[in-house]
Amino acid sequence: MDYSRPELADRLAAEYVAGTLRGPARRRLQALLPAHPALRAAVREWERRLMPLTGALAPVEPPATVWPRVESRLFGEARDAAASVGAARAARAARAPWWTQLAFWRGLSAIATVAAVSLAVLLASPPPAQPPIVVVLSGTGDAAQGAGGFVASVTADGRALVTKPLVNVSLEAGRALELWSVPPQGAPRSLGLISASGATVVQRGRLLDGTAALAVSLEPAGGSPTGAPTGPILYVGKLTI
């Protein structure tokens, strides 16, 4: 297999970064990356496109009891002995004026350091990426749709989206799925064909402008020949910003 072919490298890199390339195929691609510059370049490009979508993952705060338990298991008696020594030192320090205590100056120095670092971070770091907008497209009940639905993740700037079926959609030969931007009024706008069994990246300028909902229709293999949906609407999801 010629991995230097741009179309093959692009397709494999897209599946790899989107997470749809699994098992032995994924491990084989990982082993091939060091020896194939075209593959590496394609993976870097897809990571650049899709990494903003990971901003939707919210951090998980561990329970407050976790860290005390870890400290107790790791340090045990040594921590208790250190605490006793620390208490004795604190008692001696309490008898001295506050302005002569080493802890005061250490604390002051720490505050100044934190302030300087925080200012440097604010000046040097860009603001965090906004999380994507997630739209769930549910089935309309048409007999041709089958089970499941679609999930579409739109970048916050509205320049790209990724669609993925919740369950692979079975299509007859010569048929395809087409994604549409549905305005509050007027005719829908085609966003292109999407995969029935994997992730599809759609890049269009200003995707969110004039879009009230997303819809998926069943079309001929090359897409709608008229610029408007010609087959049944299988899935619809309202866009909420």
C-alpha positions in Angstrom: 0.0 0.0 0.0 1.4 3.4 -1.1 1.1 5.5 2.0 2.7 8.5 0.2 -0.6 9.0 -1.8 -2.1 12.2 -0.4 -5.7 11.0 -0.5 -4.9 7.7 1.3 -2.7 9.5 3.9 -5.5 12.1 4.5 -8.2 9.4 4.9 -6.2 7.3 7.3 -5.1 10.3 9.4 -8.7 11.6 9.6 -9.9 8.2 10.9 -7.0 8.0 13.3 -7.4 11.4 14.9 -11.2 11.1 15.0 -10.9 7.8 16.9 -12.7 5.6 14.3 -9.6 3.7 13.3 -9.3 1.0 15.9 -7.7 -2.3 16.8 -4.9 -3.7 14.6 -5.4 -1.0 12.0 -4.7 1.7 14.5 -1.6 0.0 15.9 -0.3 -0.6 12.4 -0.7 3.1 11.5 1.1 4.1 14.8 4.0 1.8 13.8 4.1 3.3 10.3 4.2 7.0 11.4 7.9 7.3 12.1 8.8 6.1 8.6 6.2 8.0 6.5 6.5 11.8 6.5 3.2 12.1 4.5 1.3 10.2 7.2 2.8 12.3 10.0 2.0 15.5 8.2 -1.6 14.4 7.6 -2.0 13.4 11.3 -0.7 16.8 12.4 -3.1 18.6 10.1 -6.1 16.7 11.4 -5.1 17.2 15.0 -4.9 21.0 14.3 -8.4 20.9 12.9 -10.0 18.7 15.5 -8.2 19.6 18.8 -10.5 22.6 19.5 -13.4 20.2 19.8 -11.9 18.6 22.9 -12.5 21.8 24.8 -16.0 20.4 25.6 -14.6 17.9 28.0 -15.2 19.3 31.5 -12.6 18.6 34.3 -13.7 16.2 37.0 -13.1 17.4 40.6 -12.0 14.5 42.9 -13.7 14.1 46.3 -12.1 16.1 49.2 -11.3 12.9 51.1 -9.0 11.5 48.4 -5.8 13.5 49.1 -5.8 13.0 52.9 -6.1 9.3 52.3 -3.2 9.3 49.9 -1.1 11.3 52.3 -1.9 8.9 55.2 -1.1 5.8 53.1 2.2 7.2 51.7 3.7 8.9 54.8 2.0 7.4 57.9 4.0 7.9 61.1 6.6 10.1 59.4 3.9 12.7 58.8 2.7 12.6 62.4 6.3 13.1 63.7 6.8 16.0 61.4 3.5 17.5 62.6 4.8 17.3 66.2 8.1 19.0 65.3 6.1 21.6 63.4 3.9 22.3 66.4 6.9 22.8 68.6 8.4 25.3 66.2 5.1 27.1 65.9 4.9 27.5 69.6 8.4 29.0 69.8 7.7 31.3 66.9 4.4 32.5 68.5 6.4 34.1 71.3 8.4 36.3 68.7 7.1 39.5 67.1 5.3 38.8 63.8 7.6 41.0 61.7 10.7 38.9 62.8 9.1 35.5 61.9 10.6 33.7 58.9 7.1 32.4 57.9 5.9 36.0 57.4 8.7 36.8 54.9 8.4 33.5 53.2 4.6 34.1 52.8 5.2 37.6 51.5 7.8 36.3 49.0 5.4 33.5 47.8 2.6 36.0 47.2 4.9 38.2 45.2 6.1 35.2 43.1 2.6 34.0 42.5 1.5 37.5 41.4 4.4 37.8 39.0 3.8 34.3 37.5 0.1 35.0 37.1 0.8 38.3 35.3 3.3 36.6 33.0 0.8 33.8 32.1 -2.0 36.4 31.4 0.4 38.3 29.1 1.9 35.3 27.3 -1.0 32.9 27.0 -4.0 33.3 24.7 -7.5 32.9 26.2 -8.7 29.3 26.5 -10.5 27.9 23.5 -14.3 28.0 23.7 -16.0 24.6 23.8 -17.8 23.4 20.7 -21.6 23.4 20.2 -23.0 19.9 20.2 -26.2 19.2 18.2 -28.0 15.8 18.5 -29.9 15.0 15.3 -32.8 12.6 16.1 -34.7 10.4 13.7 -37.8 11.9 12.1 -39.6 8.5 12.0 -39.2 7.9 8.2 -39.1 4.3 7.2 -35.8 4.7 5.5 -33.8 6.0 8.5 -33.3 2.9 10.6 -32.2 3.2 14.2 -30.0 5.7 16.0 -29.2 9.3 15.1 -26.3 11.7 14.5 -24.1 13.9 16.7 -22.6 17.1 15.2 -19.9 19.1 17.1 -19.5 22.6 15.8 -16.4 24.7 16.7 -17.2 27.8 18.6 -16.1 30.1 15.7 -18.5 28.2 13.4 -15.8 27.4 10.8 -15.9 23.5 11.1 -18.1 20.7 12.4 -17.7 17.0 12.9 -20.6 14.6 12.4 -20.8 11.0 13.5 -23.7 8.5 13.5 -24.7 7.0 16.9 -25.4 3.8 15.0 -24.1 3.0 11.5 -26.8 3.7 8.9 -27.4 1.1 6.2 -27.8 2.6 2.7 -28.9 1.1 -0.5 -26.5 1.2 -3.4 -26.4 4.5 -5.2 -27.7 6.4 -2.1 -25.9 8.9 0.2 -26.6 11.1 3.2 -26.4 14.9 2.8 -26.2 17.5 5.6 -28.2 20.7 5.5 -28.2 24.0 7.3 -31.8 24.9 8.0 -32.5 28.7 8.4 -35.5 30.1 10.4 -37.0 31.0 7.1 -36.2 30.2 3.5 -34.5 27.3 1.7 -31.9 25.0 3.4 -28.2 25.2 2.5 -26.2 22.1 1.7 -23.1 21.4 3.8 -22.1 18.4 1.8 -22.3 14.6 2.0 -21.5 12.9 5.3 -20.5 9.3 6.2 -23.1 6.8 7.3 -20.6 4.8 9.3 -17.9 7.2 10.6 -16.8 10.7 11.4 -17.0 13.4 8.8 -15.3 16.8 9.0 -17.2 19.7 7.3 -15.3 23.0 6.8 -17.4 25.9 5.7 -17.0 29.6 6.5 -19.5 30.9 9.1 -21.5 27.7 9.6 -23.6 29.2 12.4 -24.8 32.2 10.5 -28.5 31.9 9.7 -28.6 28.3 11.0 -31.5 27.3 13.2 -31.2 23.5 12.8 -29.2 20.8 11.1 -30.9 18.1 9.0 -29.8 15.0 7.1 -31.6 13.8 3.9 -31.3 10.7 1.8 -30.0 11.6 -1.7 -28.5 10.1 -4.8 -24.8 9.0 -4.6 -23.4 12.4 -5.7 -25.8 14.5 -3.5 -28.9 16.5 -4.4 -28.9 17.5 -8.1 -31.1 20.5 -7.4 -29.4 22.3 -4.5 -32.4 21.4 -2.2 -33.3 18.1 -0.4 -34.9 15.7 -2.9 -35.2 12.6 -0.7 -36.8 12.1 2.7 -35.4 14.0 5.7 -34.1 11.3 8.1 -32.6 13.2 11.0 -33.1 16.7 12.4 -31.4 18.6 15.3 -32.1 22.1 16.6 -29.1 24.4 17.0 -29.0 26.1 20.4 -26.3 28.6 21.1 
